[in-house]
Amino acid sequence: MKLKSKWMYVLLSLTIAVTASACSGSADSNNGVNGTPQNIKSNQGTDAAGQGTSQSTGQGTGDVKQGTDQSSEQGMGDAKPDTDQSADQSTGQSSAESVGTKNGAVNSAGVKGAKSAQIQALLTGFKLVGDRTIFTWGKASKGSVRVYRSGDAGKTWTDISPSPAVSAVDADSTFAAWDERHLLLLSAQNNGTRKVMHSKDGGKTWSSGPVLPYAINAETALISSTQGYLLTESDAAMGHSGKTFYKTANGGVTWTKVMDNSEASLPREEEAKKGLMPQYGFTGYGVSFRDLKHGWVPMQSRDGVPRLVRTTDGGVSWKLVDLSKAANWDGNNPQITAAPVFFGKNHLQGWMPLSIHKDKAYDIGGFRTRDGGESWVYLPFEQNIPEGSRIADCSPVFVSPDKGWFWNGTELKTTVNGAKSWQVLKVNSEFKKSISSFPEMKELQFTDARHGWVLLTSEDSEHSRLLKTEDGGITWEIV
């Protein structure tokens, strides 16, 4: 899930510290019509053999000052300015050459010859894969994308950034991981495009894929190590934005365009007849698929009703889901804050979080499905949370139909019975001290009933802290 929030500088070494700043073009589109696949690929379309390994950091124990993008035997102390001079000046051309990672050493996550290092980047997100592996990604101060991996639950970190460096502009890079080996990186370029890179060896080597046009925003949904979907969004005007939907069957080497509404603005009725995703309303809340055909995309709420579009044919055609009668929305502003997640062998049960902005208060709740998204029932989690509570960027999370968590601005709560009841977790002193100094909870993720991570930022959004739990959210420690 990628959040539209502030960016953060992070120092990952003996400690992790983050400084943040506010974050927020177009290119010629490829020809194609709705329902007519168009292949977007690299020059060769295949991975090439490449050399290169990565560099690890030392132990992680807290938050410190900004670091450098250089290796350091000590791995701690004040940082010098970023000295990266190798940012790739992309011109919109794609390439299939394989590249290595930033340096030649890697850590216990599967690489050799590790050195302690200080790493500086503008952090934009993190992704958990199991209970031991975490990826973080962001932008160095000289404009290049940085990707880091830990295979030991944050004790050590590896720089797996592509080398030569990939340039990025002031937009969030998109990162996705199916497992520890199969990765995707879509970096935002200065002409409104996205450069696609993919790795099949956990970031030891990266291969360049196509450059996608009209991609101010980009969100992915991976179905397997080879199959996945990608939604891009063009620059917005008057509440409208063009949207293009792609699919891949080879791990991101090539992308086939299956839906495109960016060519012309049509009346809403005409969009619906053609099965196009609506131009009216922005995306940015995620994409999810429960199989190769059935997918959902939350959109910005309009007219006081939650907006959700779905496809039953792999993204070729879309239609709005009617949620107008799921609850009494009168006079409120309900917003789906993340794409649905599904559970079970057949992925029939699922949750989709919702935040309702009322007059001087918020409600937190979620939609539940038991039939694979054919119908949704709204359940309130907590009502009348005072306006000004720090909940806006942090969505409730579930790891099963019954087990979930949410943050109400002052308390971390959990359910074990599918949101029928919620209990306040008696968190330890480390969490309490951290949330006092870093009161903004930007992201909360769990991989199972015990293992979770949280990203906190200070009130001025200039510092951040990453914590983890291994007992379901009671005991937390700084990474």
C-alpha positions as CSV (number, residue, x, y, z in Angstrom):
1,M,0.0,0.0,0.0
2,K,1.5,3.4,-0.9
3,L,0.4,6.4,1.2
4,K,0.1,9.9,-0.1
5,S,2.0,11.4,2.8
6,K,5.1,13.3,3.6
7,W,8.5,11.9,2.7
8,M,11.1,11.1,5.3
9,Y,14.8,11.0,5.4
10,V,16.0,7.8,7.0
11,L,19.3,6.8,8.4
12,L,19.6,3.0,8.7
13,S,22.7,1.8,10.5
14,L,23.2,1.2,14.2
15,T,20.0,3.3,14.4
16,I,17.3,4.6,12.1
17,A,16.4,8.3,11.9
18,V,14.2,10.1,9.4
19,T,13.7,13.7,8.4
20,A,10.7,14.4,6.3
21,S,9.5,17.1,3.9
22,A,6.3,17.7,2.0
23,C,6.0,15.9,-1.4
24,S,3.6,16.0,-4.2
25,G,4.3,16.5,-16.5
26,S,3.1,14.2,-18.8
27,A,4.5,12.3,-21.8
28,D,3.0,11.1,-25.1
29,S,0.7,8.1,-24.6
30,N,1.0,4.9,-26.5
31,N,-1.8,4.3,-28.9
32,G,-4.5,1.7,-28.0
33,V,-8.2,1.4,-27.3
34,N,-10.1,-0.1,-24.4
35,G,-10.2,-3.9,-24.6
36,T,-7.4,-4.0,-27.2
37,P,-4.2,-5.2,-25.5
38,Q,-1.0,-3.3,-26.4
39,N,2.4,-4.6,-25.4
40,I,4.8,-2.2,-23.7
41,K,8.2,-3.8,-23.4
42,S,11.9,-3.2,-23.2
43,N,14.3,-3.2,-26.1
44,Q,15.1,-6.9,-25.6
45,G,12.3,-7.9,-23.2
46,T,14.5,-10.3,-21.2
47,D,16.8,-10.3,-18.3
48,A,20.5,-10.1,-19.0
49,A,23.2,-11.6,-16.9
50,G,24.6,-8.9,-14.6
51,Q,27.1,-8.5,-11.9
52,G,26.8,-6.7,-8.6
53,T,25.9,-7.3,-5.0
54,S,24.9,-5.0,-2.2
55,Q,26.1,-3.4,0.9
56,S,24.8,-3.9,4.4
57,T,24.6,-1.6,7.4
58,G,25.3,-2.5,11.0
59,Q,23.0,-3.0,13.9
60,G,19.8,-1.0,14.1
61,T,18.8,0.4,17.5
62,G,17.1,3.8,17.2
63,D,16.9,7.2,15.6
64,V,19.8,9.5,14.9
65,K,20.9,12.4,12.7
66,Q,21.0,12.2,8.9
67,G,23.6,9.9,7.4
68,T,25.5,9.8,4.2
69,D,25.2,7.4,1.3
70,Q,28.7,6.2,1.9
71,S,30.1,3.2,3.8
72,S,31.4,3.7,7.3
73,E,33.2,1.2,9.4
74,Q,31.7,2.7,12.5
75,G,28.2,3.1,11.2
76,M,27.2,5.9,13.6
77,G,27.6,9.5,14.3
78,D,26.9,12.8,12.5
79,A,26.4,12.5,8.7
80,K,28.0,14.4,5.9
81,P,26.0,15.5,2.9
82,D,24.9,12.9,0.4
83,T,27.7,12.4,-2.2
84,D,25.8,10.4,-4.8
85,Q,26.7,11.7,-8.2
86,S,25.5,8.8,-10.4
87,A,21.8,9.6,-10.9
88,D,20.6,8.3,-14.2
89,Q,19.3,11.0,-16.5
90,S,16.4,9.1,-18.0
91,T,15.1,10.4,-21.4
92,G,12.1,8.1,-21.5
93,Q,13.8,5.3,-23.5
94,S,13.6,1.8,-22.1
95,S,16.5,-0.6,-21.9
96,A,16.8,-4.3,-21.1
97,E,20.4,-4.3,-19.7
98,S,20.9,-5.8,-16.3
99,V,22.5,-3.7,-13.6
100,G,24.0,-4.5,-10.3
101,T,23.4,-2.9,-6.9
102,K,25.1,0.1,-5.4
103,N,28.0,-1.6,-3.8
104,G,29.8,-5.0,-3.8
105,A,28.9,-6.4,-0.4
106,V,25.7,-7.8,1.1
107,N,24.6,-9.0,4.5
108,S,23.0,-12.0,6.2
109,A,19.9,-11.6,4.1
110,G,21.7,-13.7,1.5
111,V,24.9,-11.7,0.5
112,K,28.5,-11.8,1.5
113,G,31.3,-9.6,2.7
114,A,29.1,-7.1,4.6
115,K,30.4,-3.7,5.9
116,S,28.8,-1.4,8.3
117,A,27.3,1.6,6.5
118,Q,25.3,4.8,6.9
119,I,22.5,5.2,4.4
120,Q,20.5,8.4,3.7
121,A,17.3,8.4,1.7
122,L,14.0,10.2,1.5
123,L,11.9,7.3,2.8
124,T,8.5,6.8,1.1
125,G,7.4,3.4,2.4
126,F,8.2,-0.1,3.6
127,K,7.0,-3.6,2.7
128,L,7.0,-6.7,4.9
129,V,7.5,-10.2,3.4
130,G,7.0,-12.8,6.1
131,D,8.1,-12.1,9.7
132,R,11.9,-11.5,9.0
133,T,12.2,-9.7,5.7
134,I,11.5,-6.0,5.2
135,F,12.1,-3.7,2.2
136,T,12.3,0.1,2.5
137,W,12.7,2.5,-0.4
138,G,13.0,6.2,-1.1
139,K,15.0,9.0,-2.7
140,A,18.6,10.2,-2.0
141,S,19.2,14.0,-1.8
142,K,20.9,14.0,-5.2
143,G,17.8,12.6,-6.8
144,S,18.4,8.8,-7.1
145,V,16.2,6.0,-5.9
146,R,17.3,4.0,-2.9
147,V,16.1,0.5,-2.0
148,Y,17.1,-1.3,1.2
149,R,16.5,-4.8,2.5
150,S,16.7,-6.5,5.9
151,G,16.5,-10.3,6.2
152,D,16.9,-10.4,10.0
153,A,13.9,-8.3,11.1
154,G,15.8,-5.0,11.0
155,K,19.0,-5.9,12.8
156,T,21.1,-5.3,9.6
157,W,20.3,-3.7,6.3
158,T,21.4,-4.1,2.8
159,D,21.6,-1.5,0.1
160,I,20.0,-3.2,-3.0
161,S,19.6,0.1,-5.0
162,P,20.1,-0.3,-8.7
163,S,23.5,0.7,-10.0
164,P,24.1,2.9,-12.0
165,A,21.6,4.9,-9.9
166,V,18.1,5.5,-11.2
167,S,16.9,9.1,-11.1
168,A,13.6,10.1,-9.6
169,V,11.7,13.4,-9.3
170,D,9.5,14.7,-6.5
171,A,6.9,11.9,-6.6
172,D,6.8,8.7,-4.7
173,S,8.6,5.7,-6.3
174,T,6.5,2.6,-6.3
175,F,7.9,-0.6,-5.0
176,A,6.4,-4.1,-4.9
177,A,7.6,-7.5,-3.7
178,W,5.8,-10.8,-4.3
179,D,8.4,-12.6,-2.2
180,E,12.0,-12.1,-1.1
181,R,13.3,-12.5,-4.6
182,H,10.8,-11.1,-7.1
183,L,10.7,-7.3,-6.9
184,L,9.4,-4.4,-9.0
185,L,10.5,-0.7,-8.8
186,L,8.8,2.1,-10.7
187,S,10.6,5.4,-10.4
188,A,9.0,8.7,-11.2
189,Q,10.8,10.6,-14.0
190,N,10.8,14.3,-14.6
191,N,8.7,14.1,-17.8
192,G,5.7,12.5,-16.0
193,T,6.7,8.9,-16.9
194,R,7.6,5.9,-14.8
195,K,10.8,3.8,-15.4
196,V,10.1,0.1,-14.6
197,M,12.8,-2.1,-13.2
198,H,12.5,-5.7,-12.0
199,S,14.6,-8.2,-10.1
200,K,14.4,-12.0,-9.7
201,D,17.2,-12.4,-7.2
202,G,16.1,-10.2,-4.3
203,G,17.8,-7.0,-5.7
204,K,21.3,-8.4,-6.3
205,T,20.7,-7.4,-10.0
206,W,18.0,-5.3,-11.6
207,S,16.9,-5.3,-15.2
208,S,15.4,-2.3,-16.9
209,G,12.0,-2.6,-18.4
210,P,9.8,-0.1,-20.3
211,V,9.2,3.6,-19.5
212,L,5.4,4.1,-19.0
213,P,3.8,7.4,-20.1
214,Y,1.2,9.4,-18.1
215,A,2.2,8.0,-14.8
216,I,2.3,10.7,-12.1
217,N,0.9,8.1,-9.8
218,A,1.4,4.3,-10.0
219,E,0.0,1.4,-8.0
220,T,0.6,-2.4,-8.4
221,A,-1.1,-5.6,-7.4
222,L,1.0,-8.8,-7.8
223,I,-0.8,-12.2,-8.2
224,S,2.3,-14.4,-8.4
225,S,6.0,-14.1,-9.1
226,T,5.2,-13.5,-12.8
227,Q,1.7,-12.1,-13.0
228,G,0.6,-8.7,-11.9
229,Y,-1.3,-5.5,-12.6
230,L,-0.4,-1.9,-12.7
231,L,-2.6,1.3,-12.6
232,T,-1.1,4.6,-13.6
233,E,-2.7,8.0,-13.3
234,S,-2.0,11.2,-15.3
235,D,-1.7,14.7,-14.0
236,A,-5.0,15.9,-12.6
237,A,-7.2,18.8,-13.7
238,M,-10.5,20.0,-12.3
239,G,-11.0,16.7,-10.3
240,H,-10.3,14.5,-13.3
241,S,-7.3,12.3,-14.2
242,G,-6.6,9.9,-17.0
243,K,-6.1,6.3,-15.9
244,T,-4.3,3.4,-17.7
245,F,-4.3,-0.2,-16.6
246,Y,-1.6,-2.7,-17.5
247,K,-0.9,-6.4,-16.9
248,T,2.3,-8.4,-16.9
249,A,2.8,-12.2,-17.3
250,N,6.6,-12.3,-17.0
251,G,7.4,-10.5,-13.8
252,G,7.4,-7.0,-15.2
253,V,9.6,-7.5,-18.2
254,T,6.8,-6.4,-20.5
255,W,3.4,-4.7,-19.8
256,T,0.3,-5.0,-21.8
257,K,-2.2,-2.1,-21.8
258,V,-5.7,-3.4,-21.2
259,M,-7.7,-0.2,-20.4
260,D,-7.0,3.4,-21.1
261,N,-9.3,6.4,-20.5
262,S,-6.7,9.1,-20.8
263,E,-7.2,9.9,-24.5
264,A,-10.4,11.9,-24.1
265,S,-12.8,13.1,-21.4
266,L,-16.3,11.5,-21.9
267,P,-19.6,11.9,-20.1
268,R,-19.9,9.6,-17.1
269,E,-22.7,7.6,-18.9
270,E,-20.5,7.1,-21.9
271,E,-17.6,6.0,-19.7
272,A,-19.8,3.4,-18.0
273,K,-21.1,2.1,-21.3
274,K,-17.5,1.6,-22.5
275,G,-16.5,0.0,-19.3
276,L,-13.8,2.6,-18.6
277,M,-12.6,3.5,-15.2
278,P,-14.0,6.9,-14.3
279,Q,-11.8,10.0,-15.0
280,Y,-13.7,11.9,-12.3
281,G,-12.0,11.3,-8.9
282,F,-8.4,10.4,-8.0
283,T,-6.8,7.1,-7.1
284,G,-3.9,6.5,-4.7
285,Y,-5.6,4.2,-2.2
286,G,-4.2,0.9,-3.6
287,V,-5.2,-1.9,-6.1
288,S,-6.1,-5.4,-5.1
289,F,-7.0,-8.7,-6.9
290,R,-8.2,-11.9,-5.4
291,D,-7.4,-13.8,-8.6
292,L,-6.5,-13.0,-12.2
293,K,-9.9,-11.7,-13.1
294,H,-11.5,-10.0,-10.0
295,G,-10.0,-6.7,-8.9
296,W,-10.9,-3.5,-7.0
297,V,-9.7,0.1,-6.9
298,P,-10.9,2.6,-4.3
299,M,-11.3,6.1,-5.6
300,Q,-11.6,9.5,-4.0
301,S,-15.1,9.9,-2.5
302,R,-17.6,12.2,-4.3
303,D,-21.1,13.3,-3.4
304,G,-20.8,12.0,0.1
305,V,-20.6,8.3,-0.9
306,P,-17.7,5.9,-0.8
307,R,-16.4,5.1,-4.4
308,L,-15.1,1.8,-5.4
309,V,-14.7,0.3,-8.9
310,R,-14.3,-3.3,-9.8
311,T,-13.4,-5.5,-12.7
312,T,-14.3,-9.2,-13.5
313,D,-12.2,-9.6,-16.6
314,G,-8.7,-8.8,-15.5
315,G,-8.9,-5.0,-15.9
316,V,-10.4,-4.7,-19.4
317,S,-13.7,-3.2,-18.2
318,W,-14.7,-1.5,-14.9
319,K,-17.8,-0.5,-13.1
320,L,-18.7,1.4,-10.0
321,V,-19.8,-0.6,-6.9
322,D,-22.9,0.8,-5.3
323,L,-22.2,1.5,-1.7
324,S,-24.7,4.3,-1.2
325,K,-27.0,2.1,1.0
326,A,-24.3,0.4,3.0
327,A,-24.7,3.0,5.8
328,N,-26.3,6.4,6.5
329,W,-23.7,8.7,4.9
330,D,-25.9,11.8,5.0
331,G,-23.8,15.0,5.6
332,N,-20.6,13.0,6.0
333,N,-17.5,12.4,3.9
334,P,-16.7,8.7,3.9
335,Q,-13.4,7.6,2.3
336,I,-12.1,4.1,1.6
337,T,-8.5,4.3,2.8
338,A,-7.0,1.1,1.3
339,A,-7.8,-1.6,-1.2
340,P,-9.5,-4.7,0.1
341,V,-7.5,-7.7,1.3
342,F,-8.9,-11.2,1.0
343,F,-8.3,-14.4,3.0
344,G,-8.8,-18.1,2.9
345,K,-8.2,-20.8,0.2
346,N,-10.7,-19.3,-2.2
347,H,-10.2,-15.6,-1.1
348,L,-13.9,-15.2,-0.4
349,Q,-13.6,-13.4,3.0
350,G,-12.1,-9.9,3.1
351,W,-11.9,-6.4,4.7
352,M,-11.7,-2.9,3.3
353,P,-11.0,0.0,5.7
354,L,-13.0,3.2,5.8
355,S,-12.7,6.6,7.5
356,I,-15.7,8.9,7.9
357,H,-15.1,12.6,8.4
358,K,-18.1,14.1,10.2
359,D,-18.6,17.5,11.7
360,K,-15.7,17.9,14.1
361,A,-15.3,14.1,14.5
362,Y,-14.2,10.9,12.7
363,D,-15.5,7.4,12.6
364,I,-13.3,4.4,11.8
365,G,-14.8,1.3,10.3
366,G,-14.6,-1.2,7.5
367,F,-16.5,-3.1,4.9
368,R,-16.6,-6.9,5.2
369,T,-17.3,-9.4,2.4
370,R,-18.0,-13.1,2.7
371,D,-18.6,-13.8,-1.0
372,G,-15.4,-12.6,-2.7
373,G,-16.4,-8.9,-3.0
374,E,-19.9,-9.5,-4.6
375,S,-21.4,-7.7,-1.6
376,W,-20.1,-5.6,1.2
377,V,-21.4,-4.9,4.8
378,Y,-20.2,-1.9,6.7
379,L,-19.2,-2.3,10.4
380,P,-18.2,0.6,12.6
381,F,-15.0,0.1,14.7
382,E,-15.1,3.3,16.7
383,Q,-17.3,6.4,16.4
384,N,-17.0,10.1,17.2
385,I,-13.2,10.3,17.5
386,P,-12.4,14.0,18.1
387,E,-11.4,16.0,15.1
388,G,-7.6,16.6,15.2
389,S,-6.9,13.1,16.3
390,R,-3.9,11.7,14.4
391,I,-5.5,8.9,12.4
392,A,-5.6,10.3,8.8
393,D,-2.7,8.3,7.3
394,C,-3.0,5.1,9.1
395,S,-5.6,2.5,8.0
396,P,-6.9,-0.5,10.0
397,V,-5.1,-3.7,9.0
398,F,-6.3,-7.4,9.1
399,V,-4.3,-10.6,8.7
400,S,-7.4,-12.9,8.8
401,P,-11.2,-12.5,8.7
402,D,-11.1,-12.3,12.5
403,K,-7.8,-10.7,13.5
404,G,-7.1,-7.0,13.0
405,W,-5.7,-3.7,14.5
406,F,-6.4,0.0,14.3
407,W,-5.1,3.2,15.8
408,N,-7.6,5.8,17.0
409,G,-5.1,8.6,17.6
410,T,-4.4,7.7,21.3
411,E,-4.8,3.9,21.6
412,L,-3.9,0.8,19.6
413,K,-6.8,-1.6,19.5
414,T,-7.2,-5.2,18.3
415,T,-10.0,-7.6,17.5
416,V,-10.0,-11.4,17.5
417,N,-13.7,-11.9,16.5
418,G,-14.1,-10.1,13.2
419,A,-14.7,-6.6,14.7
420,K,-17.5,-7.6,16.9
421,S,-15.5,-6.2,19.8
422,W,-12.2,-4.4,20.2
423,Q,-9.7,-4.4,23.0
424,V,-7.2,-1.7,23.9
425,L,-3.7,-3.2,23.9
426,K,-1.6,-2.5,27.0
427,V,1.5,-1.4,25.0
428,N,4.9,-1.3,26.7
429,S,6.8,1.9,27.8
430,E,8.9,2.0,24.6
431,F,5.8,2.4,22.5
432,K,4.4,5.0,24.8
433,K,7.6,7.0,24.8
434,S,7.9,6.8,21.0
435,I,4.3,7.8,20.4
436,S,4.8,10.8,22.7
437,S,7.8,12.0,20.8
438,F,6.5,10.9,17.4
439,P,2.7,11.3,17.6
440,E,1.9,10.8,13.9
441,M,1.4,7.1,13.0
442,K,2.1,7.0,9.2
443,E,1.9,3.3,8.6
444,L,1.0,0.1,10.4
445,Q,1.6,-3.4,9.0
446,F,1.3,-6.9,10.3
447,T,2.2,-10.2,8.6
448,D,0.5,-12.5,11.1
449,A,-1.1,-12.4,14.5
450,R,2.3,-11.7,16.2
451,H,4.6,-9.8,13.8
452,G,4.1,-6.1,13.0
453,W,5.9,-2.9,12.2
454,V,4.9,0.8,12.6
455,L,6.3,4.0,11.2
456,L,5.9,7.1,13.4
457,T,6.8,10.7,12.7
458,S,7.2,13.8,14.9
459,E,4.6,16.5,15.0
460,D,6.7,18.7,12.7
461,S,7.2,15.8,10.4
462,E,11.0,16.3,10.4
463,H,11.9,13.1,12.3
464,S,10.6,9.5,12.3
465,R,11.0,6.2,14.1
466,L,10.4,2.6,13.1
467,L,9.3,0.0,15.6
468,K,8.5,-3.7,15.5
469,T,6.5,-6.1,17.7
470,E,6.7,-9.9,17.9
471,D,3.8,-10.5,20.3
472,G,0.8,-9.0,18.5
473,G,1.3,-5.3,19.4
474,I,2.0,-5.3,23.2
475,T,5.8,-5.2,23.3
476,W,7.5,-2.9,20.8
477,E,11.2,-2.2,20.2
478,I,12.9,0.5,18.1
479,V,14.5,-1.0,15.0
